[in-house]
């Protein structure tokens, strides 16, 4: 099991979760953050600090955002497991579904 970052993070990328993550498994794409499913240790430290409430335990992911589990997994297909987000910096891509979304409201 793992945690998943869903739609409320798109175009926000607050990064409070990145600062809180003890294993550096939250990577940054162009429009969203992504949790590496193999590097995440399921500690849950990221979930309560997310100001947009975009982080869910896999089993608690709302049905309307169920595709975000796949998006979080597929984001890492090309890069594999780099062993920490600090090594990669901002990655110049997003999952296709997220890249195709219209700009999200920045209220």
C-alpha positions in Angstrom: 0.0 0.0 0.0 1.0 3.6 -0.5 -0.2 7.2 -0.3 -1.4 8.9 -3.4 -1.5 12.6 -4.4 -4.7 13.5 -6.2 -6.2 16.4 -8.2 -6.1 19.1 -5.5 -2.3 19.3 -5.9 -2.4 19.9 -9.6 -1.0 23.4 -10.3 -0.6 24.1 -6.6 2.4 21.9 -5.5 2.6 23.4 -2.0 5.6 21.1 -1.0 4.7 21.0 2.7 4.5 17.2 2.2 8.0 17.1 0.6 9.5 18.9 3.7 7.7 16.4 6.0 8.6 13.2 4.2 11.3 11.3 6.1 12.3 9.1 3.2 12.3 11.7 0.4 9.8 9.8 -1.8 7.7 12.7 -3.0 8.8 13.8 -6.5 7.9 17.0 -8.4 6.6 17.0 -11.9 5.7 20.1 -13.9 2.1 20.4 -12.6 1.9 18.0 -9.6 3.7 16.1 -7.0 3.9 12.3 -7.0 4.6 9.8 -4.3 6.8 6.9 -5.4 4.9 3.7 -4.5 8.0 1.6 -3.9 9.9 4.2 -1.9 7.0 5.3 0.4 7.1 3.6 3.8 3.5 4.4 4.6 4.3 6.5 7.6 1.5 9.0 6.8 3.6 12.1 7.7 2.6 13.8 4.5 -1.1 13.6 4.7 -1.9 15.9 7.6 0.4 18.7 6.4 -1.1 19.0 2.9 -3.0 22.3 2.8 -5.1 21.2 -0.1 -6.0 17.8 1.3 -4.7 16.1 -1.8 -3.0 13.1 -0.2 -4.9 9.9 0.6 -4.0 6.5 1.7 -4.5 4.2 -1.3 -7.5 2.5 0.2 -9.1 5.8 1.1 -8.7 7.5 -2.3 -12.1 8.9 -3.3 -13.7 7.2 -6.3 -13.7 10.5 -8.3 -9.9 10.5 -8.1 -9.2 6.8 -8.5 -7.1 7.3 -11.7 -4.6 9.2 -9.6 -3.3 6.0 -8.2 -2.4 4.9 -11.7 -1.0 8.3 -12.5 1.3 8.2 -9.4 2.6 4.7 -10.4 3.0 5.5 -14.1 4.9 8.8 -13.5 7.8 6.6 -12.4 7.8 4.2 -15.4 10.7 5.9 -17.2 12.8 6.9 -14.2 12.4 3.8 -12.1 13.4 4.3 -8.4 16.0 7.1 -8.2 16.3 6.6 -4.5 15.2 10.1 -3.4 13.5 13.1 -4.9 16.4 15.5 -3.9 18.6 13.7 -6.4 16.2 14.4 -9.3 14.9 17.9 -8.7 11.9 19.0 -10.7 11.2 16.4 -13.4 10.2 17.9 -16.8 7.1 15.7 -17.3 3.8 14.7 -15.8 1.5 11.8 -16.2 -0.4 12.2 -19.4 -3.8 12.5 -17.6 -2.4 15.3 -15.4 -0.6 17.0 -18.3 -3.9 17.1 -20.2 -6.0 18.8 -17.5 -7.0 22.4 -18.0 -5.3 24.8 -15.7 -6.7 24.5 -12.2 -8.2 27.4 -10.4 -5.7 29.3 -8.2 -8.2 30.9 -5.8 
